[in-house]
Amino acid sequence: MSAPDLARLGRHWNCRLTTVGRRSGEPRTVTIWFAPGPDCIYLTGGPEGPQWSRNARAQPEVQLQIGSTRLRGRARVVDDESEAAAIRRRFTERYLLARLSRWFGGYSRSVAVVVDRLAPD
């Protein structure tokens, strides 16, 4: 199958991310914002490290559903602060609420995740 057209997926505002529970081994699905990159999908979450990001760190193979498109990929929790800040900026450019939340400290320390090696699921 061909590589997904990530730019086309940008018309959607949310994605469904499925990780494998790090303790239970069971699928765990959340609906979250995303930002398409050139060959990856960016995700962010609270600074406390939400469960989905902890699961992705422990078991990086994840699934995404964006609109009717289903993808599988490999998640990487970003530890480099400059890379994480660049990802957060993408979200403040894409989402008005993310921009507004920066006034109150939002999107300044949130966990950043890159999902790459994307393939149709």
Backbone torsions as a table, in degrees:
resi	resn	phi	psi	omega
1	MET	NA	156.4	-177.3
2	SER	-81.0	162.4	178.9
3	ALA	-66.6	146.3	-179.9
4	PRO	-69.4	147.1	176.1
5	ASP	-86.6	92.8	-173.9
6	LEU	-67.3	-33.7	179.3
7	ALA	-61.8	-39.0	178.8
8	ARG	-64.2	-34.2	-179.4
9	LEU	-70.5	-17.3	-179.4
10	GLY	-63.2	-14.4	177.8
11	ARG	-72.1	-15.2	177.2
12	HIS	-90.3	150.0	-177.5
13	TRP	-98.0	-26.7	-177.0
14	ASN	-124.9	159.5	170.2
15	CYS	-133.7	158.9	173.5
16	ARG	-104.5	119.5	-179.3
17	LEU	-107.2	128.7	175.8
18	THR	-116.0	123.0	176.2
19	THR	-115.0	172.4	173.1
20	VAL	-102.5	126.1	179.7
21	GLY	-56.0	129.7	-175.1
22	ARG	-69.1	-24.2	177.4
23	ARG	-102.7	-43.3	-174.3
24	SER	-82.5	-28.4	-174.0
25	GLY	75.5	4.4	-178.9
26	GLU	-92.6	152.3	175.8
27	PRO	-64.3	138.9	178.1
28	ARG	-129.0	124.3	-176.2
29	THR	-119.6	135.4	175.9
30	VAL	-131.3	154.7	173.0
31	THR	-105.4	122.7	-176.1
32	ILE	-142.4	165.7	172.7
33	TRP	-71.1	157.8	176.2
34	PHE	-146.8	164.4	173.4
35	ALA	-134.9	124.9	178.2
36	PRO	-74.2	140.2	174.5
37	GLY	-110.5	-173.2	-178.1
38	PRO	-65.3	-36.7	179.1
39	ASP	-145.8	27.8	-178.5
40	CYS	-155.8	173.6	173.4
41	ILE	-119.8	133.8	177.6
42	TYR	-100.9	142.1	177.1
43	LEU	-131.8	151.3	171.9
44	THR	-138.1	160.0	177.7
45	GLY	-154.7	178.9	-175.2
46	GLY	-55.5	156.7	-177.4
47	PRO	-66.3	-19.1	-178.8
48	GLU	-77.9	-2.4	-179.2
49	GLY	77.1	80.2	-178.3
50	PRO	-58.3	159.9	-177.1
51	GLN	-53.7	-41.5	-177.5
52	TRP	-61.7	-35.8	-179.8
53	SER	-73.8	-33.8	176.0
54	ARG	-66.5	-40.5	177.0
55	ASN	-63.2	-43.2	-179.1
56	ALA	-65.1	-35.2	177.7
57	ARG	-65.5	-40.6	-178.2
58	ALA	-74.9	-37.4	-178.1
59	GLN	-137.0	92.8	-170.1
60	PRO	-70.7	-15.0	179.5
61	GLU	-73.3	119.0	-175.8
62	VAL	-130.5	168.2	174.0
63	GLN	-125.4	144.7	177.3
64	LEU	-126.1	143.7	168.2
65	GLN	-126.2	121.1	178.9
66	ILE	-123.8	110.6	-171.7
67	GLY	61.7	-128.6	178.5
68	SER	-95.5	1.7	-178.7
69	THR	-87.9	126.4	177.1
70	ARG	-109.9	131.5	-178.6
71	LEU	-131.7	154.6	168.1
72	ARG	-121.8	152.2	-178.4
73	GLY	-164.8	-173.7	-179.1
74	ARG	-117.9	122.7	-178.8
75	ALA	-90.5	143.9	175.4
76	ARG	-134.3	117.5	175.0
77	VAL	-74.5	126.7	-173.7
78	VAL	-83.3	120.5	178.8
79	ASP	-98.9	-21.3	179.4
80	ASP	-74.3	119.8	-173.7
81	GLU	-64.0	-37.2	-179.8
82	SER	-68.9	-38.7	176.8
83	GLU	-66.5	-42.4	179.0
84	ALA	-62.8	-40.5	179.3
85	ALA	-63.8	-38.6	178.2
86	ALA	-64.7	-38.1	178.0
87	ILE	-67.8	-43.5	177.8
88	ARG	-59.1	-39.1	178.0
89	ARG	-60.2	-38.7	177.0
90	ARG	-56.9	-40.0	-178.5
91	PHE	-71.6	-37.2	178.9
92	THR	-71.7	-25.0	174.6
93	GLU	-77.2	-33.0	-175.0
94	ARG	-85.2	-37.2	-172.1
95	TYR	-119.1	123.2	178.2
96	LEU	-58.3	-44.0	-179.6
97	LEU	-63.3	-33.3	175.7
98	ALA	-66.5	-40.9	177.0
99	ARG	-60.5	-47.3	-179.1
100	LEU	-64.3	-37.3	-177.3
101	SER	-67.3	-22.5	178.5
102	ARG	-61.6	-29.6	178.0
103	TRP	-62.4	-23.2	-177.8
104	PHE	-112.2	19.1	176.7
105	GLY	93.2	-3.1	178.4
106	GLY	-69.7	153.2	178.5
107	TYR	56.4	30.2	174.0
108	SER	-111.8	-21.4	178.8
109	ARG	-135.3	8.5	-176.5
110	SER	-63.0	148.1	177.2
111	VAL	-64.9	141.6	178.3
112	ALA	-118.9	139.2	-178.2
113	VAL	-134.3	138.2	174.8
114	VAL	-111.2	128.7	172.5
115	VAL	-110.5	115.9	179.4
116	ASP	-126.5	-166.9	-173.8
117	ARG	53.5	41.6	-175.5
118	LEU	-73.0	139.0	177.3
119	ALA	-147.7	151.6	175.9
120	PRO	-58.4	144.5	-179.9
121	ASP	-104.6	NA	NA
